Amino acid sequence: MKINNNFNNIQESYLFSTIARKTNEFKTAHPDVNVIRLGIGDVTKPLCSQVIKELHSAVDDMSRAESFRGYGPEQGYDFLKEELVKYYAKKKVSLDNNEIFISDGAKSDIGNILDLFDKDNVVLIPDPVYPVYVDTNTMAGRKILFMDANGENGFLPVPDDSVKADIIYLCSPNNPTGAVYDYEKLKMWVDYANKNDAVILFDAAYECFVEGDDLPTSIYQIEGAKSCAIEFCSFSKTAGFTGTRCGYTVVPFDIVKEDTSLNKMWLRRQTTKFNGVPYIVQKGAAAVFSDEGQNEIKEAIVYYKENAKIMADALDKLGISYTGGKNSPYIWLKCPNGMSSWEFFDFMLEKANVVGTPGAGFGKNGEGYFRLTAFNNRENTIEAMERITKAINSL
């Protein structure tokens, strides 16, 4: 028996597990200290009333023989997929029901989609980046190339024609940097992928935070994307489903590689390896798209965006440079006084009793940067920024 030794090439501990351990060690040593967490991107607002109402109704459905649901379709119920078709239509994107696959979250599908691709494909990933993109490909033994996302390019790298890649990861609004691709730069990536017979894996988990019509919220708003891009999204940040778990992946019919439809491959993969998202959860997710549901989730998104503005305003007063905060729930700031990312993490924890995420955990180019999230409540956000301001002013 042989194990997959590629696991030895990833860090033993996941980034956020390390943060949790260090935070718990500090709290054990200082039990009376109130630590405010602005690290992991978990939401704090409860599910909206329309979702709760539909969840309760779905539970009642399960109590009656005539409405009970057992195994559902692995690719998701039509009642939810139809709502998503209408949601994309508002973006002027036309999708077929069968191009949409309901999942238990974007993170799962971003890793699982790799089942469709040979391990000899070359993968192109931005640095800094959400760790799952790197770790899942490392586990599979694929060759990874990194594109520099840095302050000079606004953390939004564009294609380099001298670099040839088969699988390209893009995230916009970006986790961790908060940077957002405009139509022009995203079109450059679509053109590159089509020219090089590559596939773009586009993470749109934070699309609901984009303001205005001048920035795309789906890669399918770019001409030519349906022949090269797979899009992943989630209800986690859109509607607070981090504990309820529901997302979706779009695999267009037009993506055909080696005379094979990736849509059909993904359907075959899901019907083999996935039993689908629970009926109760999907009923709750469908309620997000009701008029009442849309109004309520928009209120929550505005709330988090106001938190982000409070954080950004405090950093402006401190004279600290950052990206994000407007079209994203993340603030990506430059560590003061030339501190390393983990030095600043320890400084924040010990002096301000605030937890953030060290940029170095997202890759080489993240060194010297730090991520804060706007997902805490208003009181804690204000208190955290007051503590951070005081701590940095003491340097």
C-alpha atoms as one frame of an Amber mdcrd trajectory, in Angstrom:
protein
   0.000   0.000   0.000   1.298   3.449  -0.947  -0.011   6.804   0.208  -0.282
   9.948  -1.904   3.072  11.485  -1.025   2.063  14.789  -2.576   0.426  15.532
   0.784   3.962  15.825   2.179   4.451  18.850  -0.076   1.781  20.961   1.617
   2.023  22.641   4.993   1.011  20.295   7.787  -1.409  22.855   9.212  -3.941
  24.879   7.227  -3.394  28.654   7.601  -6.544  29.303   9.588  -5.884  26.332
  11.858  -2.539  27.909  12.792  -4.242  31.228  13.488  -6.833  29.490  15.679
  -4.116  27.674  17.625  -2.089  30.843  18.290  -5.231  32.722  19.282  -6.356
  29.994  21.666  -2.905  29.856  23.254  -3.062  33.620  23.855  -6.576  33.406
  25.328  -5.522  30.574  27.637  -2.648  32.717  28.917  -4.879  35.822  29.160
  -8.372  34.526  30.069  -9.741  37.979  30.972  -8.822  39.617  27.655 -11.566
  40.188  25.083 -10.042  39.179  21.741 -11.806  40.545  18.649 -11.547  38.320
  15.586 -11.179  40.010  12.205  -9.311  37.083  10.688 -11.428  34.318   9.211
 -14.072  35.463   6.742 -17.073  34.153   8.673 -20.299  36.160   8.836 -22.034
  37.322  12.028 -25.478  38.425  10.787 -28.172  35.734  11.115 -30.011  34.198
   8.175 -32.733  36.503   6.866 -36.348  35.921   7.896 -37.454  34.701   4.452
 -34.770  32.004   4.488 -35.713  30.951   8.021 -39.385  30.813   7.043 -38.625
  28.559   4.073 -36.299  26.349   6.109 -39.109  25.767   8.622 -41.541  25.047
   5.796 -39.108  22.551   4.270 -38.725  20.802   7.637 -42.510  20.470   7.750
 -42.404  19.007   4.229 -40.157  16.268   5.536 -42.710  15.356   8.211 -45.456
  14.432   5.746 -45.460  11.423   3.435 -46.952  13.393   0.528 -44.202  16.061
   0.617 -41.279  14.052   1.983 -38.076  14.156  -0.098 -35.450  11.431  -0.078
 -32.494  11.384  -2.432 -32.610  14.453  -4.629 -30.898  15.165  -7.952 -27.137
  15.311  -7.425 -26.913  18.449  -9.573 -29.591  20.265  -7.547 -33.334  20.811
  -7.590 -34.819  22.717 -10.516 -36.624  25.155  -8.206 -33.261  26.574  -7.076
 -31.534  26.351 -10.451 -34.406  28.255 -12.066 -33.926  31.077  -9.559 -30.242
  31.190 -10.458 -31.053  31.336 -14.185 -33.204  34.416 -13.478 -30.477  35.894
 -11.245 -27.917  35.615 -14.047 -30.422  37.038 -16.541 -30.386  40.254 -14.489
 -26.652  40.372 -15.221 -27.515  39.934 -18.918 -26.079  36.427 -18.842 -28.129
  33.615 -20.385 -27.717  30.180 -18.791 -29.445  26.855 -19.193 -30.701  25.023
 -16.084 -28.370  22.139 -16.828 -25.300  24.373 -16.845 -25.812  25.031 -13.122
 -24.804  22.535 -10.414 -25.789  23.093  -6.776 -23.031  22.301  -4.271 -22.298
  22.462  -0.550 -20.052  25.484  -1.104 -17.557  26.970  -3.522 -14.541  25.600
  -1.632 -15.575  21.980  -2.202 -16.169  22.381  -5.921 -12.986  24.385  -6.470
 -11.090  21.351  -5.210 -13.333  18.682  -6.735 -13.360  20.205 -10.241  -9.766
  19.038 -10.596 -11.083  15.497 -11.108 -11.824  16.607 -14.680  -8.209  17.423
 -15.537  -5.092  15.350 -16.086  -2.379  15.881 -13.490   0.079  16.857 -16.246
  -1.747  20.144 -16.857   0.170  23.286 -15.925  -1.664  25.454 -13.407  -1.355
  29.258 -13.197  -2.257  30.812  -9.856  -1.947  34.405  -8.608   0.257  35.095
  -5.602  -1.030  36.022  -3.021  -3.934  33.611  -3.212  -6.601  31.708  -1.282
  -4.660  28.616  -0.045  -7.142  26.035  -1.402  -6.134  26.767  -5.013  -2.507
  25.882  -4.303  -3.015  23.035  -1.829  -5.496  21.046  -3.938  -3.207  21.105
  -6.955  -0.170  20.279  -4.838  -2.060  17.293  -3.434  -2.613  16.112  -7.009
   1.035  16.596  -7.992   0.469  19.246 -10.658   3.045  21.773 -11.759   2.105
  25.221 -10.476   3.244  28.537 -11.931   2.643  31.749 -10.029   1.776  35.155
 -11.442   2.839  38.164  -9.421   0.003  40.125  -7.856   1.578  43.115  -6.166
   1.202  46.765  -5.298   2.544  47.835  -8.683  -0.252  46.095 -10.624  -2.919
  46.722  -8.003  -2.873  42.995  -7.155  -4.530  42.340 -10.524  -2.035  40.554
 -12.799  -2.757  40.298 -16.517  -1.680  37.520 -18.925   1.903  37.099 -20.050
   1.894  35.500 -23.508   5.312  33.953 -22.852   3.763  31.836 -20.076   1.715
  28.841 -21.197  -0.826  27.424 -18.770  -3.714  24.971 -19.006  -5.679  25.836
 -15.853  -5.950  29.428 -14.615  -7.341  30.519 -11.254  -8.930  33.956 -10.940
 -10.825  35.373  -7.960 -12.686  38.688  -8.238 -13.361  40.370  -5.864 -10.166
  38.813  -4.677  -9.582  36.919  -1.495  -7.293  38.033   0.160  -6.506  41.403
  -1.458  -9.984  42.790  -2.135  -8.942  43.835  -5.651 -11.546  43.629  -8.446
 -10.976  43.021 -12.162 -12.611  45.440 -14.594 -14.096  44.366 -17.932 -10.944
  45.180 -19.904  -8.526  43.155 -17.789 -10.895  40.227 -17.452 -11.345  40.200
 -21.231  -7.556  39.841 -21.535  -7.730  36.634 -19.502 -10.651  35.252 -21.510
  -8.804  35.941 -24.761  -5.638  34.318 -23.373  -7.542  31.192 -22.298  -9.308
  30.790 -25.629  -6.078  31.314 -27.555  -4.164  28.782 -25.445  -6.944  26.185
 -25.142  -6.928  26.765 -21.377  -9.681  26.710 -18.763 -10.311  29.543 -16.288
 -11.575  28.574 -12.842 -13.308  31.778 -11.745 -14.136  32.235  -8.066 -16.987
  34.749  -7.712 -17.779  34.082  -4.041 -17.752  37.799  -3.213 -19.576  39.140
  -6.280 -22.394  40.585  -4.145 -20.026  43.238  -2.753 -19.290  44.849  -6.133
 -20.816  48.308  -6.549 -22.088  49.832  -9.793 -22.197  48.575 -13.365 -18.604
  49.397 -14.333 -17.208  46.179 -12.799 -18.232  42.623 -13.770 -19.802  40.307
 -11.193 -19.640  37.224 -13.424 -16.999  36.179 -15.916 -19.823  35.364 -18.331
 -20.383  39.093 -18.754 -17.196  38.910 -20.817 -17.555  37.917 -24.464 -16.046
  34.493 -25.147 -16.028  33.336 -21.515 -18.545  30.544 -21.986 -16.070  28.596
 -24.098 -13.298  28.700 -21.500 -14.511  29.539 -17.971 -16.075  27.627 -15.087
 -17.595  29.866 -12.411 -17.942  29.079  -8.710 -20.137  30.981  -6.302 -21.612
  30.573  -2.856 -24.456  31.648  -0.598 -22.001  31.906   2.305 -21.243  35.610
   2.006 -24.223  36.535  -0.181 -26.795  35.285   2.325 -24.901  34.167   5.436
 -24.898  30.427   4.640 -21.458  29.735   6.168 -23.083  27.329   8.634 -25.821
  26.144   6.286 -23.555  25.273   3.324 -24.813  25.900  -0.176 -23.164  27.135
  -3.365 -23.215  26.545  -7.085 -20.907  25.942 -10.017 -21.585  26.918 -13.624
 -20.104  24.667 -16.325 -21.213  25.946 -19.757 -22.070  23.525 -22.546 -19.609
  25.380 -24.799 -16.480  24.185 -22.964 -15.276  21.208 -24.968 -11.777  19.758
 -24.580 -10.429  16.815 -26.581 -13.896  16.418 -28.131 -15.372  15.991 -24.655
 -17.926  18.231 -22.925 -16.732  19.346 -19.494 -20.375  19.834 -18.544 -21.072
  16.140 -19.153 -17.871  15.165 -17.340 -18.849  17.229 -14.285 -22.363  15.768
 -14.299 -20.865  12.269 -14.393 -18.442  13.133 -11.607 -21.155  14.592  -9.375
 -23.608  11.746  -9.898 -20.815   9.325  -8.948 -19.167  11.102  -6.019 -21.775
  13.518  -4.625 -25.251  12.895  -3.224 -26.424  16.481  -3.523 -27.286  19.311
  -1.130 -30.154  18.629   1.312 -33.652  19.588   0.139 -34.147  21.736   3.251
 -31.017  23.793   2.533 -31.896  24.266  -1.133 -35.387  25.498  -0.206 -33.775
  28.054   2.077 -31.364  29.109  -0.670 -34.232  29.591  -3.133 -35.865  32.024
  -0.676 -32.838  34.305  -1.078 -34.157  35.264  -4.525 -37.635  36.309  -3.398
 -38.228  40.071  -3.343 -38.248  40.059   0.445 -35.155  37.855   0.565 -33.228
  40.125  -1.804 -34.084  43.194   0.267 -32.998  41.519   3.484 -29.694  40.144
   2.222 -28.860  43.522   0.670 -29.309  45.085   4.103 -26.769  42.626   5.519
 -24.313  43.284   2.694 -24.632  47.055   3.224 -23.976  46.470   6.923 -20.710
  44.642   6.210 -19.700  47.259   3.644 -20.236  49.969   6.254 -17.950  47.981
   8.569 -15.356  47.946   5.792 -15.638  51.724   5.433 -15.086  52.179   9.171
 -11.928  50.104   8.869 -10.748  51.927   5.743 -11.347  55.353   7.300  -9.239
  54.400  10.327  -6.380  53.219   8.102  -6.618  56.431   6.060  -6.126  58.462
   9.248  -3.136  56.307  10.152  -1.650  56.821   6.681  -1.484  53.064   6.029
  -1.894  51.947   2.408  -4.371  49.195   1.575  -6.544  47.689  -1.151 -10.109
  46.448  -0.858 -12.765  47.731   1.497 -15.102  49.169  -1.145 -16.061  46.332
  -3.499 -14.919  43.658  -1.092 -15.383  42.675   2.568 -11.604  42.435   2.931
  -8.972  45.046   3.756  -5.458  44.174   2.584  -3.055  46.510   4.375   0.669
  47.109   4.313   2.222  46.194   7.651   3.658  49.312   9.362   7.317  49.867
  10.224   8.497  47.134   7.868   7.087  44.372  10.052   6.708  40.899   8.614
   3.193  39.491   8.392   3.536  37.181  11.378   5.327  39.864  13.434   2.354
  42.132  12.837  -0.039  39.283  13.706   1.682  38.860  17.085   1.791  42.633
  17.612  -1.940  42.955  16.884  -2.844  40.030  19.126  -0.688  41.143  22.059
  -1.049  44.944  21.891  -4.527  45.382  20.384  -6.055  41.982  21.211  -7.271
  41.797  17.618  -6.873  38.779  15.309  -6.251  39.237  11.590  -4.677  37.067
   8.902  -0.956  37.295   8.037  -0.477  37.963   4.343   2.424  35.517   4.187
  -0.117  32.737   4.634  -1.455  33.548   1.167   1.872  33.271  -0.632   5.279
  34.869  -1.152   3.867  38.193  -2.332   1.691  38.377   0.771   4.712  38.866
   3.010   4.565  42.293   4.644   0.782  42.505   4.253  -2.150  41.738   6.526
  -5.840  40.934   5.905  -8.759  42.172   7.988 -12.396  41.178   7.415 -15.531
  43.288   7.761 -17.722  40.378   8.894 -17.773  41.084  12.621 -20.554  43.106
  14.264 -20.544  46.920  14.318 -19.579  47.294  17.970 -16.582  44.988  17.648
 -15.483  46.587  14.366 -15.414  50.060  15.920 -13.692  48.797  19.051 -11.108
  46.858  17.031 -10.166  49.855  14.898  -9.829  52.042  18.011  -7.483  49.467
  19.533  -5.513  49.098  16.292  -5.184  52.873  15.974  -3.884  53.158  19.540
  -1.449  50.276  19.091  -0.001  51.555  15.811   0.302  55.102  17.129   2.406
  53.682  19.997   5.051  52.377  17.588
